[in-house]
Amino acid sequence: MTIHSPGRRLRWWLLLLLLVNLGLMLPRLLAEPEGGLPGEPSPKIERPPSHYLLSKEKRALIEVLEAFIASLQSSDRLSRAERVESLSRSLNRSAAILKPANRVALGSTAVFKFPLRRMAEELSALDPEAMQALSRHFTERGYRNGGDPWTFDPLEEVLYQLVFHDREYIQPLHAMQIMAWEVKGDREPIRALLEQQKAGDYTKADTVRQFFTGNTSTRSGWRQMNRALKVLDPAALKGCTWAELGYGTGQIFEAVREVVGPSGVVIGVEIGPGYEALINRISRRHALAWGEIKLVRGGLDDCRLPAESVDIVHEAGIHVGVGTPETLERETIPWLKSVKKALRPGGIMVLDDCGYPSLEGLRRVMHRAGFEELQVVDLSVAGTPATQPDFVAAFRKPADEASASPDVEGP
């Protein structure tokens, strides 16, 4: 169709309108379609790295940490003055990030206390005067006035010395690299680093990873215990045998020892040998209020505890009930049945799996394994999705059920 314009001004307005429409349509034309042609794979959707979802304080501290890692990697080419300048810059930058932060942000950034303390120690050794200039913000033990999460409790102090001063266990540089990737939620470089270093012990990397999650302090162990006591009677726990499934860095051992008392028995069950080596190393070199800990190396489908040998089994973060139907039948149900076999009649399994699975999923697998529901305490705050509940649950081995080999001695 031909448009007959009465004049040049109308033609200019039509041209302008056409350009505006093209400008609006161009992004759509250049964007990838949501789906490909029939029979073709759907186009890959790029998602932002997980650290984009972190707080601005964490993102900024990650940048400080990565700059420190880069300086360590090139330390043999830096002069003493350059190292002092780099450390001073990193600590000043950290102080500028942390000083205006609110209490919530300070609590969530406390995972960075490990590398920041390492920076402060190194600067103090290289140039005490430079460290003195920072003393209003930092001491050799880290950030000043950071609140309770920023202090080092006895277990954290042990772990800090292990990571940054025990090179037989791990190189500090590798530990900090693992931390940076972990905070960003990037696991692939961790696996690549282990393969590069020919260190196939993934449990060691996981152990180091746990140092920086904020869940490896004695304080976090007591938080776990206080949740467990919502479904357990403290008076009935003295002298009992307590098995901790998935003990990790041993953060709950002190709380368990206090609850069961000196006459009680504390057993730790983990899958990988790295955890066992870690606990043995800590126990040999440091005095912690654990008492004697008996360690058992379990499996994916068998806890490998002797029959009728324990009174309480506790787990936090294993997320029992999560998995495909095939995995649940092949591993989870047999594993739960082995746990039930290890419990004495009437013994209790406590499950603390904040976030998932759903209560329905948990109940289904526990009943499938032959447990009786004893008590479930819902700790979810208002607005928590039903599919991501925060709960602690207690299930019991039937009191009239005896295992096939009741006379087997305990660990």
DOKOLVO-554233 format. One record per residue (C-alpha): residue number from 1; x, z, y; residue in three letters. Coordinates in steps of 0.05 Angstrom, whole numbers, plus 32768, in hexadecimal, padded with zeros to 4 digits. Layout:
N
+-----+------+------+------+------+
|  nr |   px |   pz |   py | rest |
+-----+------+------+------+------+
| NUM |    X |    Z |    Y |  ALA |
...
+-----+------+------+------+------+
***
This chain:
411
+-----+------+------+------+------+
|  nr |   px |   pz |   py | rest |
+-----+------+------+------+------+
|   1 | 8000 | 8000 | 8000 |  MET |
|   2 | 801A | 7FEE | 8045 |  THR |
|   3 | 8015 | 8021 | 807D |  ILE |
|   4 | 8009 | 8001 | 80C1 |  HIS |
|   5 | 8027 | 802E | 80F6 |  SER |
|   6 | 8010 | 802A | 813E |  PRO |
|   7 | 8056 | 803C | 8155 |  GLY |
|   8 | 809D | 8052 | 8149 |  ARG |
|   9 | 808C | 809D | 8150 |  ARG |
|  10 | 805D | 809B | 8114 |  LEU |
|  11 | 8092 | 8079 | 80E9 |  ARG |
|  12 | 80C4 | 80B0 | 80FA |  TRP |
|  13 | 8092 | 80E6 | 80E7 |  TRP |
|  14 | 8084 | 80C4 | 80A4 |  LEU |
|  15 | 80D0 | 80BF | 8097 |  LEU |
|  16 | 80D9 | 8108 | 80A7 |  LEU |
|  17 | 809F | 811B | 8078 |  LEU |
|  18 | 80BE | 80F2 | 8041 |  LEU |
|  19 | 8102 | 8115 | 8049 |  LEU |
|  20 | 80E1 | 815A | 8047 |  VAL |
|  21 | 80BD | 8149 | 8006 |  ASN |
|  22 | 80FE | 812F | 7FE7 |  LEU |
|  23 | 8120 | 8170 | 7FFB |  GLY |
|  24 | 80EB | 8199 | 7FD8 |  LEU |
|  25 | 80EC | 816F | 7F99 |  MET |
|  26 | 8138 | 8167 | 7F92 |  LEU |
|  27 | 8146 | 81AC | 7F74 |  PRO |
|  28 | 8111 | 819F | 7F3E |  ARG |
|  29 | 812E | 815B | 7F2F |  LEU |
|  30 | 8174 | 8176 | 7F28 |  LEU |
|  31 | 8160 | 81B3 | 7F00 |  ALA |
|  32 | 8164 | 81B2 | 7EB4 |  GLU |
|  33 | 8120 | 81AA | 7E93 |  PRO |
|  34 | 8104 | 81E6 | 7E6F |  GLU |
|  35 | 8101 | 81C1 | 7E2D |  GLY |
|  36 | 8124 | 8184 | 7E10 |  GLY |
|  37 | 8106 | 8147 | 7DF0 |  LEU |
|  38 | 80E1 | 8150 | 7DAE |  PRO |
|  39 | 8113 | 815E | 7D77 |  GLY |
|  40 | 814B | 8170 | 7DA7 |  GLU |
|  41 | 8166 | 81B7 | 7DB0 |  PRO |
|  42 | 814D | 81DD | 7DED |  SER |
|  43 | 817F | 81DF | 7E26 |  PRO |
|  44 | 81AA | 821E | 7E2B |  LYS |
|  45 | 8193 | 824F | 7E60 |  ILE |
|  46 | 81CC | 8270 | 7E83 |  GLU |
|  47 | 81C2 | 82B9 | 7E90 |  ARG |
|  48 | 81EA | 82E3 | 7EC1 |  PRO |
|  49 | 821E | 8312 | 7EA3 |  PRO |
|  50 | 8203 | 8357 | 7E95 |  SER |
|  51 | 822F | 8377 | 7ECA |  HIS |
|  52 | 8204 | 8355 | 7EFF |  TYR |
|  53 | 81CF | 8388 | 7EEC |  LEU |
|  54 | 81FE | 83C3 | 7EF9 |  LEU |
|  55 | 81FB | 83ED | 7F37 |  SER |
|  56 | 8225 | 83D6 | 7F72 |  LYS |
|  57 | 8253 | 8412 | 7F68 |  GLU |
|  58 | 8261 | 8400 | 7F20 |  LYS |
|  59 | 826D | 83B7 | 7F31 |  ARG |
|  60 | 829F | 83CB | 7F68 |  ALA |
|  61 | 82C3 | 83FD | 7F3A |  LEU |
|  62 | 82C8 | 83C7 | 7F04 |  ILE |
|  63 | 82ED | 839C | 7F36 |  GLU |
|  64 | 831C | 83D7 | 7F45 |  VAL |
|  65 | 8328 | 83E1 | 7EFB |  LEU |
|  66 | 8335 | 8398 | 7EEE |  GLU |
|  67 | 8367 | 8396 | 7F28 |  ALA |
|  68 | 838A | 83D2 | 7F09 |  PHE |
|  69 | 838C | 83B0 | 7EC5 |  ILE |
|  70 | 83AA | 8372 | 7EE6 |  ALA |
|  71 | 83E0 | 839D | 7F07 |  SER |
|  72 | 83F1 | 83BE | 7EC5 |  LEU |
|  73 | 83F8 | 837A | 7EA4 |  GLN |
|  74 | 842B | 8365 | 7ED9 |  SER |
|  75 | 844B | 83AA | 7EE4 |  SER |
|  76 | 848F | 8392 | 7ECB |  ASP |
|  77 | 8490 | 8360 | 7F05 |  ARG |
|  78 | 847A | 8391 | 7F3B |  LEU |
|  79 | 84A9 | 83BD | 7F63 |  SER |
|  80 | 849C | 8407 | 7F6A |  ARG |
|  81 | 8482 | 83FD | 7FB1 |  ALA |
|  82 | 8452 | 83C7 | 7F9A |  GLU |
|  83 | 8437 | 83F3 | 7F62 |  ARG |
|  84 | 842D | 842D | 7F93 |  VAL |
|  85 | 8409 | 83FE | 7FC3 |  GLU |
|  86 | 83DD | 83E3 | 7F8C |  SER |
|  87 | 83CA | 8428 | 7F72 |  LEU |
|  88 | 83BD | 8443 | 7FB9 |  SER |
|  89 | 8391 | 8407 | 7FC8 |  ARG |
|  90 | 8369 | 8410 | 7F88 |  SER |
|  91 | 835E | 845B | 7F92 |  LEU |
|  92 | 834C | 8452 | 7FDC |  ASN |
|  93 | 831B | 841C | 7FC8 |  ARG |
|  94 | 82FD | 844A | 7F93 |  SER |
|  95 | 82F6 | 8482 | 7FC5 |  ALA |
|  96 | 82D2 | 8454 | 7FF5 |  ALA |
|  97 | 82A2 | 8440 | 7FBC |  ILE |
|  98 | 8295 | 8487 | 7FA3 |  LEU |
|  99 | 8292 | 84AF | 7FE3 |  LYS |
| 100 | 824E | 8495 | 7FFC |  PRO |
| 101 | 8230 | 8491 | 7FB6 |  ALA |
| 102 | 81F4 | 84BC | 7FA7 |  ASN |
| 103 | 81F1 | 84ED | 7F6D |  ARG |
| 104 | 81D2 | 84BB | 7F3D |  VAL |
| 105 | 8206 | 8487 | 7F4C |  ALA |
| 106 | 823E | 84B9 | 7F45 |  LEU |
| 107 | 8224 | 84CE | 7F01 |  GLY |
| 108 | 821F | 8487 | 7EE7 |  SER |
| 109 | 8265 | 8475 | 7F00 |  THR |
| 110 | 8287 | 84B1 | 7EDF |  ALA |
| 111 | 829D | 8483 | 7EA6 |  VAL |
| 112 | 82D3 | 846C | 7ED6 |  PHE |
| 113 | 82F3 | 84B1 | 7EDA |  LYS |
| 114 | 8322 | 849E | 7EA1 |  PHE |
| 115 | 8346 | 8463 | 7EC2 |  PRO |
| 116 | 8342 | 8483 | 7F08 |  LEU |
| 117 | 8366 | 84C0 | 7EEE |  ARG |
| 118 | 839A | 8493 | 7ECE |  ARG |
| 119 | 83A5 | 8471 | 7F12 |  MET |
| 120 | 83AB | 84B5 | 7F35 |  ALA |
| 121 | 83DE | 84CE | 7F02 |  GLU |
| 122 | 8408 | 8490 | 7F08 |  GLU |
| 123 | 8407 | 8491 | 7F54 |  LEU |
| 124 | 8419 | 84DA | 7F55 |  SER |
| 125 | 8455 | 84CC | 7F28 |  ALA |
| 126 | 846C | 8491 | 7F51 |  LEU |
| 127 | 8461 | 84AC | 7F97 |  ASP |
| 128 | 8448 | 84F4 | 7FA1 |  PRO |
| 129 | 8442 | 84E9 | 7FEC |  GLU |
| 130 | 8414 | 84AE | 7FE2 |  ALA |
| 131 | 83EA | 84D7 | 7FB2 |  MET |
| 132 | 83E8 | 8510 | 7FE5 |  GLN |
| 133 | 83CA | 84E1 | 8018 |  ALA |
| 134 | 8391 | 84D6 | 7FE6 |  LEU |
| 135 | 8388 | 851F | 7FD4 |  SER |
| 136 | 8348 | 8526 | 7FFC |  ARG |
| 137 | 8329 | 84F6 | 7FCB |  HIS |
| 138 | 8352 | 84FC | 7F8B |  PHE |
| 139 | 837C | 852C | 7F64 |  THR |
| 140 | 83A6 | 851A | 7F27 |  GLU |
| 141 | 8368 | 852A | 7EFD |  ARG |
| 142 | 833E | 84F7 | 7F21 |  GLY |
| 143 | 8308 | 84F2 | 7F56 |  TYR |
| 144 | 82FA | 8532 | 7F7E |  ARG |
| 145 | 82B4 | 854F | 7F84 |  ASN |
| 146 | 8295 | 851D | 7F55 |  GLY |
| 147 | 8268 | 8551 | 7F35 |  GLY |
| 148 | 8262 | 8566 | 7EEC |  ASP |
| 149 | 8267 | 8521 | 7ECD |  PRO |
| 150 | 82AA | 8516 | 7EEF |  TRP |
| 151 | 82CB | 8554 | 7ED2 |  THR |
| 152 | 82EF | 854F | 7E90 |  PHE |
| 153 | 82D3 | 857E | 7E5B |  ASP |
| 154 | 8300 | 8592 | 7E20 |  PRO |
| 155 | 82EE | 8556 | 7DF4 |  LEU |
| 156 | 82F4 | 8524 | 7E2D |  GLU |
| 157 | 8338 | 8541 | 7E3E |  GLU |
| 158 | 834E | 8536 | 7DF6 |  VAL |
| 159 | 8334 | 84EF | 7DF6 |  LEU |
| 160 | 8355 | 84E0 | 7E39 |  TYR |
| 161 | 8399 | 84F7 | 7E1F |  GLN |
| 162 | 838E | 84CE | 7DE0 |  LEU |
| 163 | 837E | 848E | 7E06 |  VAL |
| 164 | 83B0 | 8492 | 7E3E |  PHE |
| 165 | 83EA | 84BA | 7E20 |  HIS |
| 166 | 83EA | 84AD | 7DD5 |  ASP |
| 167 | 8404 | 8466 | 7DCD |  ARG |
| 168 | 8405 | 846E | 7D81 |  GLU |
| 169 | 83B9 | 846D | 7D85 |  TYR |
| 170 | 83AE | 8436 | 7DB9 |  ILE |
| 171 | 83CF | 8415 | 7DF4 |  GLN |
| 172 | 83AF | 842E | 7E36 |  PRO |
| 173 | 83AB | 83E7 | 7E50 |  LEU |
| 174 | 8382 | 83D2 | 7E13 |  HIS |
| 175 | 8355 | 840E | 7E1B |  ALA |
| 176 | 8346 | 83FD | 7E63 |  MET |
| 177 | 8339 | 83B5 | 7E52 |  GLN |
| 178 | 8307 | 83CB | 7E1D |  ILE |
| 179 | 82E7 | 83F9 | 7E50 |  MET |
| 180 | 82DF | 83C2 | 7E85 |  ALA |
| 181 | 82BF | 8393 | 7E52 |  TRP |
| 182 | 8293 | 83CB | 7E37 |  GLU |
| 183 | 8278 | 83DF | 7E7B |  VAL |
| 184 | 8266 | 8396 | 7E88 |  LYS |
| 185 | 8246 | 838F | 7E43 |  GLY |
| 186 | 8277 | 835A | 7E2D |  ASP |
| 187 | 828B | 8366 | 7DE4 |  ARG |
| 188 | 82AA | 8323 | 7DD2 |  GLU |
| 189 | 82ED | 8330 | 7DF6 |  PRO |
| 190 | 82F3 | 8372 | 7DD1 |  ILE |
| 191 | 82F0 | 834E | 7D8E |  ARG |
| 192 | 8321 | 831A | 7DA8 |  ALA |
| 193 | 8352 | 8350 | 7DBF |  LEU |
| 194 | 8350 | 8371 | 7D7B |  LEU |
| 195 | 835E | 832F | 7D58 |  GLU |
| 196 | 8397 | 8320 | 7D88 |  GLN |
| 197 | 83B6 | 8364 | 7D7B |  GLN |
| 198 | 83AB | 835B | 7D30 |  LYS |
| 199 | 8385 | 839D | 7D32 |  ALA |
| 200 | 834A | 8391 | 7D06 |  GLY |
| 201 | 8332 | 83D9 | 7D0B |  ASP |
| 202 | 82F4 | 83CE | 7D34 |  TYR |
| 203 | 82E2 | 8417 | 7D2F |  THR |
| 204 | 831E | 8427 | 7D5B |  LYS |
| 205 | 8303 | 83F8 | 7D91 |  ALA |
| 206 | 82BF | 8418 | 7D8A |  ASP |
| 207 | 82DE | 845D | 7D8F |  THR |
| 208 | 8301 | 8449 | 7DD0 |  VAL |
| 209 | 82C1 | 8429 | 7DE8 |  ARG |
| 210 | 829C | 846B | 7DDE |  GLN |
| 211 | 82CF | 848F | 7E0A |  PHE |
| 212 | 82B2 | 846B | 7E46 |  PHE |
| 213 | 8268 | 846C | 7E37 |  THR |
| 214 | 825D | 84B3 | 7E52 |  GLY |
| 215 | 8246 | 84CA | 7E0D |  ASN |
| 216 | 8286 | 84E7 | 7DF2 |  THR |
| 217 | 828A | 852A | 7E15 |  SER |
| 218 | 8279 | 856E | 7DF9 |  THR |
| 219 | 8242 | 856E | 7E2E |  ARG |
| 220 | 8223 | 8530 | 7E0F |  SER |
| 221 | 8228 | 8551 | 7DCA |  GLY |
| 222 | 8201 | 858D | 7DE4 |  TRP |
| 223 | 81CD | 855E | 7E02 |  ARG |
| 224 | 81C4 | 8541 | 7DBC |  GLN |
| 225 | 81BF | 8586 | 7D9E |  MET |
| 226 | 818C | 859E | 7DD1 |  ASN |
| 227 | 8161 | 8562 | 7DBF |  ARG |
| 228 | 8168 | 8571 | 7D75 |  ALA |
| 229 | 8153 | 85B9 | 7D80 |  LEU |
| 230 | 8110 | 85A0 | 7D99 |  LYS |
| 231 | 80FE | 8593 | 7D50 |  VAL |
| 232 | 812A | 85C7 | 7D2F |  LEU |
| 233 | 8127 | 8613 | 7D2C |  ASP |
| 234 | 816B | 862E | 7D45 |  PRO |
| 235 | 8162 | 866F | 7D1F |  ALA |
| 236 | 815E | 8649 | 7CDD |  ALA |
| 237 | 819E | 8623 | 7CE8 |  LEU |
| 238 | 81D1 | 865C | 7CE2 |  LYS |
| 239 | 81FB | 8651 | 7CA3 |  GLY |
| 240 | 81DC | 860E | 7C93 |  CYS |
| 241 | 8200 | 85CE | 7C80 |  THR |
| 242 | 81F9 | 8599 | 7CB7 |  TRP |
| 243 | 820B | 8550 | 7CAC |  ALA |
| 244 | 8216 | 8526 | 7CEB |  GLU |
| 245 | 820B | 84DC | 7CDC |  LEU |
| 246 | 8233 | 84AF | 7D0B |  GLY |
| 247 | 825E | 84E6 | 7D2B |  TYR |
| 248 | 8287 | 84B5 | 7D55 |  GLY |
| 249 | 82B9 | 84DD | 7D7F |  THR |
| 250 | 829D | 8520 | 7D67 |  GLY |
| 251 | 827A | 8532 | 7DA7 |  GLN |
| 252 | 8244 | 855A | 7D83 |  ILE |
| 253 | 8272 | 8581 | 7D55 |  PHE |
| 254 | 827B | 85BD | 7D84 |  GLU |
| 255 | 8230 | 85C4 | 7D8E |  ALA |
| 256 | 8224 | 85BF | 7D43 |  VAL |
| 257 | 8258 | 85F4 | 7D35 |  ARG |
| 258 | 8239 | 8624 | 7D66 |  GLU |
| 259 | 81F3 | 8618 | 7D49 |  VAL |
| 260 | 8206 | 861F | 7CFF |  VAL |
| 261 | 8238 | 8657 | 7D0C |  GLY |
| 262 | 827B | 8664 | 7CE9 |  PRO |
| 263 | 825A | 8669 | 7CA5 |  SER |
| 264 | 8238 | 8625 | 7CAC |  GLY |
| 265 | 8255 | 85E3 | 7C94 |  VAL |
| 266 | 825E | 85A7 | 7CC2 |  VAL |
| 267 | 8265 | 8562 | 7CA2 |  ILE |
| 268 | 8271 | 8521 | 7CC7 |  GLY |
| 269 | 825D | 84DE | 7CAA |  VAL |
| 270 | 8276 | 849B | 7CC6 |  GLU |
| 271 | 827F | 8455 | 7CAB |  ILE |
| 272 | 82C3 | 843F | 7CC5 |  GLY |
| 273 | 8307 | 845F | 7CB6 |  PRO |
| 274 | 8318 | 845E | 7D00 |  GLY |
| 275 | 82EA | 8497 | 7D10 |  TYR |
| 276 | 8306 | 84C1 | 7CD8 |  GLU |
| 277 | 834D | 84B4 | 7CF2 |  ALA |
| 278 | 8337 | 84C7 | 7D39 |  LEU |
| 279 | 8318 | 8509 | 7D24 |  ILE |
| 280 | 8354 | 851A | 7CF9 |  ASN |
| 281 | 8384 | 850A | 7D32 |  ARG |
| 282 | 835B | 8535 | 7D63 |  ILE |
| 283 | 8356 | 856F | 7D32 |  SER |
| 284 | 83A1 | 856F | 7D24 |  ARG |
| 285 | 83B8 | 856D | 7D6C |  ARG |
| 286 | 8383 | 8591 | 7D94 |  HIS |
| 287 | 835D | 85D3 | 7D90 |  ALA |
| 288 | 8312 | 85C7 | 7D98 |  LEU |
| 289 | 82D9 | 85F5 | 7D85 |  ALA |
| 290 | 82C6 | 85CC | 7D49 |  TRP |
| 291 | 82DB | 85F7 | 7D0F |  GLY |
| 292 | 82E7 | 85D2 | 7CCE |  GLU |
| 293 | 82C7 | 858D | 7CCB |  ILE |
| 294 | 82BE | 8569 | 7C89 |  LYS |
| 295 | 82BF | 851E | 7C90 |  LEU |
| 296 | 829C | 84EC | 7C62 |  VAL |
| 297 | 82A3 | 84A1 | 7C65 |  ARG |
| 298 | 825D | 8485 | 7C5D |  GLY |
| 299 | 8243 | 843F | 7C52 |  GLY |
| 300 | 820D | 8412 | 7C6E |  LEU |
| 301 | 81DF | 841F | 7C34 |  ASP |
| 302 | 81F7 | 8464 | 7C1D |  ASP |
| 303 | 820A | 84A2 | 7C44 |  CYS |
| 304 | 8235 | 84B7 | 7C08 |  ARG |
| 305 | 8225 | 8501 | 7C0E |  LEU |
| 306 | 821D | 8528 | 7BCC |  PRO |
| 307 | 81D7 | 8536 | 7BB4 |  ALA |
| 308 | 81B4 | 8573 | 7BD2 |  GLU |
| 309 | 81F1 | 8586 | 7BFA |  SER |
| 310 | 81D6 | 858C | 7C42 |  VAL |
| 311 | 819E | 85AE | 7C67 |  ASP |
| 312 | 819C | 8586 | 7CA7 |  ILE |
| 313 | 81AE | 853D | 7CB4 |  VAL |
| 314 | 81B1 | 8527 | 7CFC |  HIS |
| 315 | 81BC | 84E2 | 7D1B |  GLU |
| 316 | 81BB | 84CB | 7D63 |  ALA |
| 317 | 81BE | 8482 | 7D76 |  GLY |
| 318 | 81BD | 8461 | 7D31 |  ILE |
| 319 | 8177 | 8447 | 7D3F |  HIS |
| 320 | 815A | 844F | 7CFA |  VAL |
| 321 | 8122 | 841D | 7CEE |  GLY |
| 322 | 813F | 83E4 | 7D17 |  VAL |
| 323 | 8150 | 83A4 | 7CF2 |  GLY |
| 324 | 8133 | 836A | 7CCD |  THR |
| 325 | 8106 | 8378 | 7C90 |  PRO |
| 326 | 813F | 835F | 7C64 |  GLU |
| 327 | 8172 | 838E | 7C84 |  THR |
| 328 | 8143 | 83C9 | 7C80 |  LEU |
| 329 | 8137 | 83BE | 7C36 |  GLU |
| 330 | 817F | 83AE | 7C25 |  ARG |
| 331 | 81A2 | 83E5 | 7C4E |  GLU |
| 332 | 8175 | 8414 | 7C76 |  THR |
| 333 | 8145 | 842A | 7C40 |  ILE |
| 334 | 817D | 8436 | 7C0C |  PRO |
| 335 | 81A5 | 845B | 7C41 |  TRP |
| 336 | 816A | 8488 | 7C53 |  LEU |
| 337 | 815D | 8496 | 7C09 |  LYS |
| 338 | 81A6 | 84AB | 7C02 |  SER |
| 339 | 819C | 84DA | 7C3D |  VAL |
| 340 | 815E | 84F7 | 7C1E |  LYS |
| 341 | 8183 | 8500 | 7BDC |  LYS |
| 342 | 81BB | 8526 | 7C02 |  ALA |
| 343 | 8189 | 8556 | 7C21 |  LEU |
| 344 | 8174 | 8595 | 7BFD |  ARG |
| 345 | 8129 | 859A | 7BEF |  PRO |
| 346 | 8107 | 85A7 | 7C32 |  GLY |
| 347 | 8145 | 858F | 7C58 |  GLY |
| 348 | 813B | 856C | 7C9B |  ILE |
| 349 | 8153 | 852B | 7CB8 |  MET |
| 350 | 8153 | 8528 | 7D04 |  VAL |
| 351 | 8152 | 84E4 | 7D26 |  LEU |
| 352 | 8162 | 84DC | 7D70 |  ASP |
| 353 | 815C | 8492 | 7D80 |  ASP |
| 354 | 814A | 848C | 7DC9 |  CYS |
| 355 | 8133 | 8446 | 7DDC |  GLY |
| 356 | 8122 | 8429 | 7D98 |  TYR |
| 357 | 8106 | 8422 | 7D64 |  PRO |
| 358 | 80BD | 842D | 7D6F |  SER |
| 359 | 809F | 846B | 7D51 |  LEU |
| 360 | 8076 | 843F | 7D23 |  GLU |
| 361 | 80B5 | 841D | 7D0A |  GLY |
| 362 | 80D8 | 845F | 7CFF |  LEU |
| 363 | 809D | 847E | 7CDA |  ARG |
| 364 | 8097 | 8440 | 7CAE |  ARG |
| 365 | 80DF | 8442 | 7C94 |  VAL |
| 366 | 80E1 | 848E | 7C8E |  MET |
| 367 | 80A1 | 8490 | 7C64 |  HIS |
| 368 | 80BB | 8454 | 7C3C |  ARG |
| 369 | 80F9 | 847E | 7C2C |  ALA |
| 370 | 80CE | 84B9 | 7C15 |  GLY |
| 371 | 80D4 | 84E8 | 7C51 |  PHE |
| 372 | 809C | 8514 | 7C6D |  GLU |
| 373 | 8091 | 8515 | 7CB8 |  GLU |
| 374 | 809E | 855A | 7CD3 |  LEU |
| 375 | 809C | 8553 | 7D1F |  GLN |
| 376 | 80A5 | 851E | 7D55 |  VAL |
| 377 | 80B2 | 8532 | 7D9D |  VAL |
| 378 | 80A6 | 84FB | 7DD0 |  ASP |
| 379 | 80D6 | 8502 | 7E0B |  LEU |
| 380 | 80C3 | 84C1 | 7E2D |  SER |
| 381 | 80B7 | 84C2 | 7E78 |  VAL |
| 382 | 8079 | 84A4 | 7E97 |  ALA |
| 383 | 8079 | 8459 | 7E94 |  GLY |
| 384 | 80A7 | 8453 | 7E57 |  THR |
| 385 | 8092 | 8417 | 7E2D |  PRO |
| 386 | 8075 | 842A | 7DE9 |  ALA |
| 387 | 80A8 | 83FD | 7DC8 |  THR |
| 388 | 80E2 | 8424 | 7DE6 |  GLN |
| 389 | 80D0 | 846E | 7DDD |  PRO |
| 390 | 80FE | 84A9 | 7DE9 |  ASP |
| 391 | 80F2 | 84D8 | 7DB0 |  PHE |
| 392 | 8112 | 8508 | 7D7F |  VAL |
| 393 | 80F4 | 850C | 7D3A |  ALA |
| 394 | 80FA | 8538 | 7CFD |  ALA |
| 395 | 80EA | 8521 | 7CB6 |  PHE |
| 396 | 80EE | 854D | 7C79 |  ARG |
| 397 | 8101 | 8542 | 7C31 |  LYS |
| 398 | 80C5 | 855B | 7C08 |  PRO |
| 399 | 80D1 | 85A3 | 7BF4 |  ALA |
| 400 | 80BC | 8596 | 7BAC |  ASP |
| 401 | 80EA | 855A | 7BA4 |  GLU |
| 402 | 812C | 8565 | 7B80 |  ALA |
| 403 | 8164 | 8532 | 7B7D |  SER |
| 404 | 817B | 8515 | 7B3C |  ALA |
| 405 | 81BC | 853E | 7B3C |  SER |
| 406 | 81AC | 8581 | 7B5E |  PRO |
| 407 | 81EA | 85A3 | 7B42 |  ASP |
| 408 | 821C | 8577 | 7B66 |  VAL |
| 409 | 8249 | 85A0 | 7B92 |  GLU |
| 410 | 8247 | 8594 | 7BDD |  GLY |
| 411 | 8281 | 8576 | 7C05 |  PRO |
+-----+------+------+------+------+
***
